[in-house]
Amino acid sequence: MDPNKVGEGKMSGDGDMASVMGFSGFGKKARTFDLDAIFEQTRRTAIERSQRVFEERQMEEEGESSKSAKAPVPTQREKPAAASSRKQESSSDSSSDSDDDSDSELIGPPLPAQYTGQGEDERVRQSGPSGSTAHSDEDDDEEEDQADEDDDNPVKKIPDTHEITLQHGTKTVSALGLDPSGARLVTGGYDYDVRFWDFAGMDQALQAFRSLQPCECHQIKSLQYSITGDVILVVSGNAQAKVLDRDGFNVMECVKGDQYIVDMANTKGHTAMLNSGCWHPKIKEEFMTCSNDGTVRTWDLQSEKKHKSVFKPRSFQGKKVIPICCTYSRDGKLIAAGCQDGTIQIWDRNLSVHTKFHCKQAHIPGSDTSCLSFSYDGMTLASRGGDDTLKMWDIRNFRKPVNVATGLINYFSMTDCCFSPDDKLLVTGTSVKKEEGSGKLAFFDRASFQKVYEIEVTNASVVRCLWHPKLNQIMVGTGNGLAKVYYDPVKSHRGAKLCVVKSKRKEKQAETLTQDYIITPHALPMFREARQRSTRKQLEKDRLDPKKSHKPEPPVSGPGRGGRVAAHGGTLSSFIVKNIALDKTDDSNPREAILRHAKEASENPYWVAPAYTHTQPEPMFAEESEEDEEADKEPQWKKRKI
């Protein structure tokens, strides 16, 4: 056997293996890390390689060297890969079967004799540059390149192909909240209502399953679910924030502070209208609120009688400023507040006295900074100003904004801005006056800060926007009472996709209800009629019944007794009129009227005298003397005064 031919066969076999395994695209496929597929591909390659080596040896023995020359020789770029793969296979083979000390290239059991005559053509078809394997590798490469392009272009990830509209009311939807699982949406507005929407329970009618007014006649400023999704923070126009459970029942109400105390740190709660609030991203019992009293307070869900800590924003002159919005950083270690004088102040959560970062000219003084939002990496802060701008800041260098976008009209003090789930886009809404255009949802690239996409929402302002990372759906609250949900059937998950596939429930028509359901009258024992008996037995039974055998009372004659009056008058007033008011006796002299009963009373005492007849002594009166009689005869002016 010629060793040159053997070497040439080895090289051709390595080239076939390289072309079959597709080393040119091996680096991109390895990113999937599908171990089962890799092991299966290695096994198949080993079998094919053993088959080719066996065929080459048979052909060399028969002197068919011309056919072996047709096998492709590996290029200079493929040789190192083939050599390295050969080393790996030989090392794995030697480690798996250490007792086999054979130096041959055969891997696995020898092939049967019927396979020896096949397939130089088959071998060429499998390993040729125009074969199906090469084509499949090229298709896979193209698909992966296309996927890489989609990954690099964040605009294609925006889920806006479909939308649904939820009718909250007729006034501005000023608050949106979505629980962490994405199952329930809660909306609040200027009409004081808070509505609950359940995506899994709704049908195409898109009706809220609950509506309530938790804060009476106060506009709803902010709504947010906690990180566990079991309670909701409600911030309204009054001074007391509320916490509701998932069904809208009251869990906690913050205490109101004393408005007559000057130092706000000494009061137990807010004393003026609230502006915003949010939950801590890590601690499920802690939340934060900011108010027109010039403080930002943190609260504990378990102690509603007093705040947890107080942060007081101050200008550089030391004067009190009003915080309009507040938020936590993603890790919960920082607290940021956007103030009415245009400043952005950031504190360490555990140090409430001095600010850690302070930008005194973030936005124009007097404009309400409507929203602050931290990126998912925690290093970038986005601020939506009332001066029609959107700015992005690096908190490590907080003096100047990294990027600024202008011309974004803002009429509301709660207009949102948020980052996309992949942290590559920044989203905000724009405001319009009534019947002067359409509110839009603007998307900015985080790196270049160019407007890369825009969605025309409705003919009213876009106030709230929320991009849920788990659902990959965008919720929008507008100035005309609508809450819109944008989604993509392919890129989005659950959420709005659950309710659009359900048909509307059929309403019960009034004309189909001919009559109400009636219980049979004789079904109950108390309404069942007795079976007819003979008259004699019925009378005997009635005689035993005390009610039926009761003798009726005769009519009352005379003055009446037992609370009953005589027949002449059915009422007490008629009795009084007949016996007293119309009495004809002359009582002009009351003394005579009384004394006419004196003889009868003395002879036949009835009330008092019988009780004292045995114990009362006889009365003894003094006898009148003559002097007394004479003194009585003297005139009044002659009587001596005693």
Secondary structure, 3 states (H helix, E strand, C coil): CCHHHHHHHHHHHHHHHHHHHCHHHHHHHHHHCCHHHHHHHHHHHHHHHHHHHHHHHHHHHCCCHHHHCCCCCCCCCHHHHHHHHHHHHHHHHHHHCCCCCCCCCCCCCCCCHHHCCCCHHHHHHHHCCCCHHHHHHHHHHHHHHHHHHHHHCHHHHCCCCEEEEEECCCCCEEEEEECCCCCEEEEEECCCCEEEEECCCCCCCCCCCEEECCCCCCCEEEEEECCCCCEEEEEECCCCCEEEECCCCEEEECCCCCCCCCCHHHCCCCCCCEEEEEECCCCCCEEEEEECCCCEEEEECCECCCCCEEECCECCCCCECCEEEEEECCCCCEEEEEECCCCEEEEECCECCCCCEEECCCCCCCCCCCEEEECCCCCEEEEECCCCCEEEEECCECCCCCEEECCCCCCCCCCCEEECCCCCEEEEECCCCCCCCCEEEEEEECCCCCEEEEEEEECCCEEEEEEECCCCEEEEEECCCEEEEEECCCCCCCCHHHHCCCCCCCCCCHHHCCCCCCCCHHHCHHHCCCCCCCHHHHHHHHHHCCCCCCCCCCCCCCCCECCECCCCCCCHHHHHHHHHHCCCCCCCCHHHHHHCCHHHHHHCCCCCHHHHCCCCCCCCCCCCCHHHHHHHHCCHHHCCCC
